[in-house]
Amino acid sequence: MRGKRSLRGHCTKGGIILDNRQKSFARAFSHCFDAKTAAILIGIPPDEALSEGQRLISQPAVRRRIEKHCLEKLRLYDSVRAGLEKIAFGRCNDAVLLAFTQKEALSPSLTDGLDLSLISAIKRDKDGGVDIKLYDRLKALEALIRLDEAGSSESAAQSFLSALGGDDDEE
């Protein structure tokens, strides 16, 4: 049929090219981990969503795309966790050094070596005084707890994906 070409199953050097529906399903599934819900989210009618979702999830290329999205989420999770840990447990020595450094003594060579990641705001008043605000450690700890609670559901999802991809040996 001319004008309407499907890329489904088309092979390239990198593997199978997914059509937009398959890509959208994989992204939706990586967020909700439910085939029917993911199918509905991409616009499949509810009465067809379960069977279409199951059909899509059974395709190895779609499962690989889901795994890719999940790995991206895990990398983001790890980055967020590292940042929160730094705020919650990091040392503020460099912020104190900055606060007590005279304006005239500030130079790029001094500030380039400082770890100022715990500082949320810096103000210098007209008299030369410095007001440095640090991120709230308690809020960072609370966020870490919420992240760990979410992480336990993520690990359950990762176990599910591992079980799902058990027969996935074609690349």
Residue pairs with C-beta under 8 A, 6 or more apart in sequence:
6 19
7 17
7 18
7 19
8 18
8 19
8 22
9 16
10 16
10 17
11 17
15 61
15 64
15 171
16 61
18 26
18 61
18 62
18 65
21 42
21 56
22 56
22 59
22 61
22 62
22 65
23 65
24 42
25 38
25 39
25 42
25 53
25 56
25 57
25 62
26 62
26 65
26 66
26 68
26 69
27 65
27 69
28 37
28 38
28 39
28 41
28 42
29 35
29 38
29 53
29 57
29 66
30 66
30 69
30 70
30 73
31 38
32 38
32 41
33 157
33 160
34 53
35 50
35 53
35 54
35 56
35 57
36 49
36 50
36 53
37 49
37 53
38 53
38 56
39 48
39 49
39 50
39 52
39 53
39 56
40 46
40 49
44 52
44 53
56 62
57 63
57 66
57 164
60 167
60 168
60 170
63 161
63 164
63 165
63 168
64 165
64 168
66 161
67 161
67 165
70 157
70 158
70 161
73 154
74 154
74 158
77 147
77 151
77 154
80 147
81 144
81 147
81 151
83 117
84 140
84 143
84 144
84 147
85 140
85 144
86 117
86 118
87 117
87 118
87 135
87 137
87 140
88 137
88 140
88 141
88 144
90 115
90 117
90 118
91 115
92 118
92 134
94 114
94 115
94 116
95 116
95 118
95 119
95 132
95 134
97 114
98 111
98 114
98 116
98 119
98 122
98 130
98 132
99 130
99 132
101 110
103 124
103 128
118 134
118 135
119 132
119 133
119 134
119 135
120 133
120 134
120 135
121 131
121 132
121 133
122 130
122 131
122 132
122 133
123 130
123 131
124 130
124 131
125 131
